[in-house]
């Protein structure tokens, strides 16, 4: 009887590990929102890291968050380092490609609590809206999925967890971008 239990446990463990290993080696998650504002207005809030405090869902996780900006003020070469509590962690973002009012590509290096290197991308697609110009903004994160990421993704739905933050950030960006200018 004990031997049967051991065999069943080993079979379940091997099956679980096979499921983990067979997951894709790369991931991509994204969310989109339509903002009733020109692409240039929206772009101005994302290509200057100093403005992220006004809309990013992670900026409020730690009231003592330490921010350091270096390189260019905005666009290619702008760098944002942060260091915070366990929720905010520590990391660095560097803008590596910028096509004003169209696309922004960011190197995203997490240092703590878990080291990882990914990319973040913002795509802005102008569309004709009711009575004005709207912009569909797609915020994506993508990168490699090493074994530990695959393992975590097997027991937790990372797209749902991170996706909620992206949705909140996009709603904040929408509110900010749609504010009437005085």
C-alpha distance (Angstrom), angle and dihedral (degrees) to the residues before:
residue distance angle dihedral
X1 . . .
X2 3.83 . .
X3 3.80 89.9 .
X4 3.81 90.0 54.1
X5 3.82 91.2 51.0
X6 3.81 91.0 49.4
X7 3.81 90.9 49.3
X8 3.81 91.5 48.9
X9 3.81 92.5 48.1
X10 3.81 91.1 48.7
X11 3.80 91.1 47.4
X12 3.82 90.9 50.4
X13 3.81 91.0 47.7
X14 3.81 92.4 48.6
X15 3.80 90.8 47.8
X16 3.81 90.7 50.0
X17 3.82 91.7 48.8
X18 3.81 90.3 48.5
X19 3.81 89.8 53.3
X20 3.82 90.6 49.5
X21 3.83 94.6 47.5
X22 3.82 92.9 46.2
X23 3.82 93.1 58.9
X24 3.84 116.6 107.4
X25 3.82 118.0 -80.5
X26 3.82 91.0 -131.8
X27 3.79 133.9 43.2
X28 3.79 135.8 -156.4
X29 3.77 126.3 -175.2
X30 3.78 125.7 175.0
X31 3.77 145.5 167.5
X32 3.81 131.5 -162.8
X33 3.79 137.9 -158.1
X34 3.79 134.9 -179.8
X35 3.80 112.6 -124.9
X36 3.78 122.1 -163.1
X37 3.80 94.1 -134.1
X38 3.80 137.0 84.0
X39 3.81 116.8 -85.0
X40 3.82 90.6 -116.1
X41 3.82 90.9 59.0
X42 3.80 92.5 50.4
X43 3.80 92.1 43.7
X44 3.80 90.7 55.5
X45 3.81 89.4 63.1
X46 3.81 95.7 51.1
X47 3.81 106.5 38.6
X48 3.83 94.3 58.9
X49 3.82 109.3 63.7
X50 3.81 90.1 -157.3
X51 3.81 87.5 70.2
X52 3.80 94.5 54.4
X53 3.81 90.8 85.7
X54 3.82 86.6 71.0
X55 3.82 95.8 58.8
X56 3.84 115.4 4.0
X57 3.81 113.0 113.5
X58 3.81 91.5 -141.4
X59 3.80 98.2 53.6
X60 3.81 92.6 80.9
X61 3.83 97.3 49.5
X62 3.79 92.9 91.5
X63 3.82 123.1 27.4
X64 3.82 88.2 -161.8
X65 3.82 94.3 51.8
X66 3.80 111.2 149.7
X67 3.81 112.7 -139.9
X68 3.79 127.3 -169.7
X69 3.79 123.1 -174.9
X70 3.79 121.7 -165.2
X71 3.76 141.2 157.3
X72 3.78 116.6 32.8
X73 3.80 120.5 2.3
X74 3.79 90.2 -123.9
X75 3.77 139.9 -9.7
X76 3.80 126.7 28.6
X77 3.79 111.3 6.8
X78 3.82 97.3 22.9
X79 3.82 109.7 136.9
X80 3.79 130.8 -163.4
X81 3.82 120.4 -171.9
X82 3.79 120.3 -174.3
X83 3.76 135.4 -175.4
X84 3.76 123.2 -175.1
X85 3.75 147.8 138.3
X86 3.81 124.8 -53.0
X87 3.80 93.1 -74.3
X88 3.82 96.6 48.1
X89 3.79 94.5 37.3
X90 3.77 122.3 -179.3
X91 3.76 131.2 -71.0
X92 3.77 151.8 120.2
X93 3.79 136.0 -111.2
X94 3.80 122.6 -162.0
X95 3.79 124.4 -176.4
X96 3.79 106.3 -129.2
X97 3.82 102.0 170.2
X98 3.78 129.7 24.5
X99 3.79 129.2 -180.0
X100 3.82 102.8 174.1
X101 3.80 113.8 -119.6
X102 3.84 91.1 0.4
X103 3.81 115.8 57.2
X104 3.79 142.3 -1.1
X105 3.82 122.9 -171.4
X106 3.80 120.0 -166.5
X107 3.81 133.2 -170.3
X108 3.79 104.9 -133.8
X109 3.80 115.0 -161.0
X110 3.79 117.4 -178.0
X111 3.80 114.8 -162.8
X112 3.83 102.8 172.2
X113 2.97 143.8 59.7
X114 3.83 87.7 9.0
X115 3.80 123.3 4.4
X116 3.81 113.6 -125.6
X117 3.78 139.0 146.5
X118 3.79 118.4 -145.5
X119 3.78 140.3 147.8
X120 3.79 129.0 -113.8
X121 3.78 120.6 -157.0
X122 3.78 134.2 -170.5
X123 3.79 118.0 -163.2
X124 3.81 118.7 -170.1
X125 3.80 118.4 -162.6
X126 3.82 116.4 -175.6
X127 3.80 114.1 -142.4
X128 3.78 133.2 177.2
X129 3.75 108.5 -102.1
X130 3.74 135.3 -174.5
X131 3.76 104.6 -66.4
X132 3.78 96.9 -15.6
X133 3.74 150.0 15.9
X134 3.80 119.0 -52.0
X135 3.78 128.0 -170.7
X136 3.79 126.4 -149.4
X137 3.80 106.1 -145.9
X138 3.80 119.2 -162.0
X139 3.80 117.4 -168.5
X140 3.80 114.5 -166.6
X141 3.77 138.1 175.0
X142 3.78 121.7 -162.6
X143 3.77 140.7 163.4
X144 3.78 146.4 117.8
X145 3.79 122.4 -32.9
X146 3.79 108.1 -145.3
X147 3.80 120.2 -170.6
X148 3.84 95.0 -86.8
X149 3.81 91.3 51.8
X150 3.79 90.3 49.5
X151 3.81 90.0 48.6
X152 3.82 92.9 50.1
X153 3.81 90.1 45.1
X154 3.80 90.4 54.3
X155 3.79 93.7 58.8
X156 3.85 98.4 31.6
X157 3.78 130.2 37.3
X158 3.81 99.6 -123.3
X159 3.82 91.8 -177.0
X160 3.81 90.0 60.0
X161 3.81 93.4 44.2
X162 3.80 97.7 47.5
X163 3.80 93.3 30.1
X164 3.81 91.0 64.8
X165 3.81 89.3 56.4
X166 3.81 90.8 49.1
X167 3.81 90.3 49.8
X168 3.81 91.5 50.1
X169 3.82 91.2 47.2
X170 3.80 92.4 49.2
X171 3.82 91.0 49.3
X172 3.83 89.1 50.8
X173 3.82 89.8 48.4
X174 3.81 89.4 49.2
X175 3.82 92.4 51.6
X176 3.80 91.6 47.2
X177 3.81 95.1 45.9
X178 3.80 94.3 46.0
X179 3.81 93.9 51.8
X180 3.78 110.6 118.1
X181 3.79 112.5 -112.3
X182 3.76 115.5 -127.9
